[in-house]
Amino acid sequence: MSMPRKGNRLITVDGRAYRSARLDNWLNLPGTPVTPLIVEQSVRAALADGWEPNRGDGVFRLTLKD
């Protein structure tokens, strides 16, 4: 299943495009915004940890630390 284009942004990492969900904070809850740089760093970390995006086997869990 692919992600819809609306509400997502395209992030390019090493020449390959990835879609990142862009959630609206309409409840104005406190939190850290997920910037394109954070998404890029997360993709790189997941790839280094063995994520294979073409496998399509569901969610790859990645825990980010401060």
ROKE-892368 format. One record per residue: residue in three letters; chain; x, y, z of N, C-alpha, C in turn. Coordinates in steps of 0.001 Angstrom, whole numbers. Each point is the difference from the previous one (the first is absolute). Example, Ala and Ser with C-alpha at 12.3 -4.5 7.8 and 13.67 -1.06 7.14 Angstrom:
<pts>
+------+------+---------+---------+---------+---------+---------+---------+---------+---------+---------+
! rofi ! kenu !    n.xx !    n.yy !    n.zz !   ca.xx !   ca.yy !   ca.zz !    c.xx !    c.yy !    c.zz !
+------+------+---------+---------+---------+---------+---------+---------+---------+---------+---------+
!  ALA !    A !   13190 !   -5690 !    7800 !    -890 !    1190 !       0 !     900 !    1200 !       0 !
!  SER !    A !    -350 !    1050 !    -720 !     820 !    1190 !      60 !    -770 !    1090 !     730 !
+------+------+---------+---------+---------+---------+---------+---------+---------+---------+---------+
</pts>
This chain:
<pts>
+------+------+---------+---------+---------+---------+---------+---------+---------+---------+---------+
! rofi ! kenu !    n.xx !    n.yy !    n.zz !   ca.xx !   ca.yy !   ca.zz !    c.xx !    c.yy !    c.zz !
+------+------+---------+---------+---------+---------+---------+---------+---------+---------+---------+
!  MET !    A !     842 !   -1171 !       0 !    -842 !    1171 !       0 !     889 !    1237 !       0 !
!  SER !    A !    -336 !     953 !    -828 !     791 !    1226 !     -67 !    -651 !    1097 !     829 !
!  MET !    A !     800 !    1016 !     318 !    -514 !    1132 !     769 !    -629 !    1006 !    -955 !
!  PRO !    A !   -1113 !     616 !     404 !    -572 !    1043 !    -840 !     932 !    1204 !     -54 !
!  ARG !    A !     -56 !     737 !   -1097 !     880 !    1166 !    -147 !    -436 !    1161 !     886 !
!  LYS !    A !   -1301 !     161 !     182 !    -490 !    1107 !     806 !     363 !    -233 !    1468 !
!  GLY !    A !     549 !    1013 !     636 !     378 !    -109 !    1397 !    1350 !    -664 !     220 !
!  ASN !    A !     776 !    -161 !   -1061 !    1325 !    -598 !      96 !    1001 !     894 !    -711 !
!  ARG !    A !    1247 !    -126 !     388 !    1043 !     745 !    -699 !    1038 !    -980 !    -511 !
!  LEU !    A !     615 !     370 !   -1086 !    1014 !    -831 !    -638 !    1369 !     374 !     564 !
!  ILE !    A !     729 !    -989 !     502 !    1338 !     202 !     544 !     956 !    -849 !    -827 !
!  THR !    A !    1085 !     588 !    -485 !     977 !    -735 !    -795 !    1240 !    -271 !     842 !
!  VAL !    A !     378 !   -1276 !      62 !    1182 !    -431 !     745 !     868 !    -814 !    -950 !
!  ASP !    A !    1210 !     472 !    -234 !     945 !    -684 !    -895 !    -614 !    -296 !   -1365 !
!  GLY !    A !    -739 !     965 !    -536 !    -574 !    -133 !   -1335 !   -1278 !    -815 !     -80 !
!  ARG !    A !    -502 !    -480 !    1116 !   -1228 !    -788 !       3 !   -1085 !     768 !     758 !
!  ALA !    A !   -1203 !      25 !    -557 !   -1101 !     752 !     595 !    -788 !    -868 !     980 !
!  TYR !    A !    -355 !     603 !    1128 !    -831 !    -632 !    1029 !   -1137 !     957 !     324 !
!  ARG !    A !   -1153 !    -550 !     321 !   -1124 !     838 !     431 !     -66 !      -3 !    1516 !
!  SER !    A !    -207 !    1172 !     557 !     -88 !     158 !    1444 !   -1358 !     594 !     342 !
!  ALA !    A !    -706 !    -645 !     923 !   -1298 !     519 !     431 !     200 !    1342 !     690 !
!  ARG !    A !    -822 !     938 !    -346 !      55 !    1333 !     604 !   -1285 !     174 !     792 !
!  LEU !    A !      88 !    -176 !    1308 !   -1181 !      51 !     848 !    -296 !    1437 !     412 !
!  ASP !    A !   -1272 !     358 !     -46 !    -415 !    1318 !     466 !    -202 !     -53 !    1507 !
!  ASN !    A !     427 !    1037 !     670 !    -167 !      81 !    1450 !   -1190 !     903 !     307 !
!  TRP !    A !   -1178 !    -409 !    -450 !   -1182 !     846 !     152 !    -464 !      84 !    1445 !
!  LEU !    A !     451 !    -894 !     869 !    -336 !      90 !    1419 !     986 !     879 !     759 !
!  ASN !    A !    1066 !     438 !    -692 !    1030 !     858 !     586 !     650 !    -642 !    1228 !
!  LEU !    A !     291 !   -1289 !    -104 !     662 !    -716 !    1082 !    1497 !     289 !     -27 !
!  PRO !    A !     644 !      28 !    1175 !    1441 !     237 !      11 !     749 !   -1187 !    -595 !
!  GLY !    A !    1106 !     285 !    -616 !     804 !   -1069 !    -587 !    1092 !     583 !    -872 !
!  THR !    A !     845 !    -864 !    -486 !    1092 !     407 !    -871 !    -415 !    -178 !   -1446 !
!  PRO !    A !     101 !    1037 !    -816 !    -351 !    -151 !   -1414 !     964 !    -954 !    -702 !
!  VAL !    A !    -532 !    -789 !    -911 !     819 !    -928 !    -776 !     389 !     714 !   -1287 !
!  THR !    A !    1240 !     433 !     -56 !     497 !     762 !   -1144 !     530 !    -946 !   -1077 !
!  PRO !    A !     170 !     502 !   -1226 !     599 !    -835 !   -1041 !    1374 !    -545 !     396 !
!  LEU !    A !     788 !     765 !     749 !    1310 !    -478 !     448 !    -148 !   -1204 !     933 !
!  ILE !    A !    -960 !      51 !     911 !    -236 !   -1130 !     901 !    -434 !   -1224 !    -791 !
!  VAL !    A !    -845 !     190 !   -1007 !    -433 !   -1123 !    -837 !    1197 !    -584 !    -742 !
!  GLU !    A !     843 !     858 !    -567 !    1185 !    -478 !    -719 !     915 !    -797 !     922 !
!  GLN !    A !     252 !     521 !    1193 !     850 !    -706 !     958 !    -626 !   -1327 !     415 !
!  SER !    A !   -1310 !     -32 !     135 !    -704 !   -1226 !     374 !      92 !   -1045 !   -1100 !
!  VAL !    A !    -141 !     427 !   -1251 !     114 !    -930 !   -1128 !    1407 !    -579 !     -40 !
!  ARG !    A !    1009 !     849 !     168 !    1387 !    -484 !      -9 !     243 !    -999 !    1144 !
!  ALA !    A !    -522 !     303 !    1190 !     174 !    -902 !    1146 !    -711 !   -1327 !    -236 !
!  ALA !    A !   -1198 !      49 !    -560 !    -753 !   -1229 !    -275 !     708 !    -854 !   -1045 !
!  LEU !    A !     519 !     630 !   -1048 !     744 !    -740 !   -1024 !    1244 !    -653 !     602 !
!  ALA !    A !     691 !     722 !     874 !    1191 !    -547 !     651 !    -351 !   -1150 !     937 !
!  ASP !    A !   -1251 !       3 !     500 !    -453 !   -1037 !     930 !    -661 !   -1178 !    -713 !
!  GLY !    A !      43 !      14 !   -1337 !    -497 !   -1152 !    -743 !   -1346 !     161 !    -669 !
!  TRP !    A !    -571 !    1199 !      27 !   -1294 !     212 !    -653 !     151 !    -138 !   -1505 !
!  GLU !    A !    -898 !    -757 !    -609 !     -41 !    -158 !   -1449 !   -1349 !     520 !    -485 !
!  PRO !    A !     -56 !    1255 !    -471 !   -1276 !     624 !    -336 !    -777 !    -712 !   -1104 !
!  ASN !    A !     667 !    -734 !    -867 !    -708 !    -687 !   -1089 !    -658 !   -1301 !     435 !
!  ARG !    A !     319 !    -495 !    1193 !    -590 !   -1258 !     454 !   -1486 !     127 !     271 !
!  GLY !    A !    -442 !    1149 !     446 !   -1424 !     219 !     237 !    -583 !    -900 !    1075 !
!  ASP !    A !     787 !    -292 !    1039 !    -479 !    -901 !    1042 !    -566 !     733 !    1211 !
!  GLY !    A !    -430 !    1220 !    -186 !    -649 !     721 !    1089 !     885 !    1071 !     610 !
!  VAL !    A !    -257 !     288 !    1247 !     639 !    1102 !     702 !    1386 !    -406 !     487 !
!  PHE !    A !     954 !     892 !    -173 !    1333 !    -172 !     569 !      70 !     933 !    1197 !
!  ARG !    A !     122 !    -546 !    1179 !      18 !     814 !    1220 !    1408 !     525 !     252 !
!  LEU !    A !      67 !    1291 !     195 !    1269 !     671 !     242 !    -204 !     947 !    1171 !
!  THR !    A !     786 !    -154 !    1039 !    -115 !     855 !    1173 !    1051 !    1093 !     -87 !
!  LEU !    A !    -453 !    1230 !      46 !     914 !    1145 !     -51 !     229 !     523 !    1403 !
!  LYS !    A !    1225 !     363 !     277 !     351 !     535 !    1314 !     487 !    1426 !    -169 !
!  ASP !    A !    -152 !     784 !    1059 !     445 !    1404 !     -36 !    1471 !     111 !    -221 !
+------+------+---------+---------+---------+---------+---------+---------+---------+---------+---------+
</pts>
